[in-house]
Amino acid sequence: MVNVKYDFPAYPPGMSRSLSPLFLSVFLAACSTSPTSPGPLLDGSVPAVDAPSADLPLGPTWCSVGETVTQGRLPAGYCVKLFAGSPDGNVAHSPVMEPRVMAFAPNGDLFVSAPSTSTVGGAFGGPGAILVLADDNADGTAEVHTFLSGVADVHGIAFGPDALYYTTTNALYRVAYATGQRASSGAPSQVSVIPNPGRWTHGLARSVGGVMHVSNGVLAASCPARDVGYVATVTSGAPSMMAVGLRNPMYMRCHYRDELCMAAEMGDDGGGSYGAREKLFRIRSGTDYGFPCCAGPNLPAPGASDCAGITQEEVVIPIGNSPFGFDWERGVWPGAMGGVLCIAQHGSFYSSPPWLGEGVYCTPTDPTTHVPTANFSMFLGGFSPANMGTARMLRPADVAFGPDGRMFIADDVANAVYWVAPQSLARP
């Protein structure tokens, strides 16, 4: 395993002596930028607004089709397009209201959880459904179907061999699924309860070996209370604890090829002293991340003393950036972007202007362990509350790479889903 090492308190959270000068400079610049002026990108280049594609509706590459999202800022050689969203700029007119979590079906259809329950971060108005975004004619624009309705508090979704699994506030459910199916044909059944649900936004992830993980978060806690968030495995009945001492590990994903699952933890960006900091960590049995008494190994929160046995995370993320959904690139992107892990950062709830830190950030990973080898730096910028009148690029919530090589991004405030591709990526 390759870890990113941190020295505290001599270095601020997220910095390390082990980082290369390139990634350290990128990280520092990215932390000081505004949502409308992203800093240097992963390859060190300056962001540029994506130019509209040529008029090639059935061109040979993905970037030659679809509606260009002009607010998006990317490295040279990439495009960002609208997959599903409002046709007229009114967020209330979108066919994908409140998209939160994405998962690809075996045939490449994109499933999206779209709750009707409002989120703490300000997303609202969803249908309370699981949607299917399909693109049979490969024109870069989705046709939207409702797979399952009547699930107001749906959040996490994940595929098993013959079923789609999803979470609600109190339980994990499964509903039968056959490849290519775009509307459920059977009634859901409960798989497991979710103990002590402090939040309704549970993460869900299934490994290539068939291990199902579910997460739970809390709104707040104070030391020495230990009724806190966790990640657990599920077979049947009550989940079995894997990682404890967490505040809100709301998003999880497992590697597409190897037996590795990770979770993103959101700390308290309101300035409280709860001890949680934002991070990305591997899901392993017997781990304790210390909340609310410890912010990390040997970093006690007020009222605590012993933090020597607390588990070290893989990457510390600047507080307030709000790490949401993430995924690994499938090995088809060029150069340094091959195999990266990219994450949607939702931005700060308390900042002024709002949502500072939002964007899609990427980091290189170890080719064997798939664990990040550096901090995240911005890849897709341009998300901003100033875009509200255009209903484009407001607040990213999840990232998922499709089997065709494109990166998909859910935006739960703009009620949209975008995709990003290298200019050279061929259409099927």
Protein Blocks (a to p, Z undefined) as FASTA:
>chain_A
ZZdddddfkbcghiafkbcfklmmmmmmmmmpcfklccddfkopacdddddddddfkbfb
fklgcjddfkbccdehiacddfbdcfklpaklpcbghifbdcddfkopacddddfbdcfk
opahieoiadddddfkonopacdddfbghilkgcbdcddfkbccdddfkbccdddddehi
abdfbdcddfbdcehifbfbdcddddfkopacdddddfbdcdfbfbdcdddddfehjddd
fbehifblcbccddfkbccddddddddfeopanhpacddddddehiaehiakbgbehiac
ehiablmlpccdfbdcdehklpadddddehlaghjlnopacdddebjfkbccehihiacd
dddddfklopafbdcddfbghiafklmmnopajbccbdcddfkopacdddfklopadddd
dfklccZZ
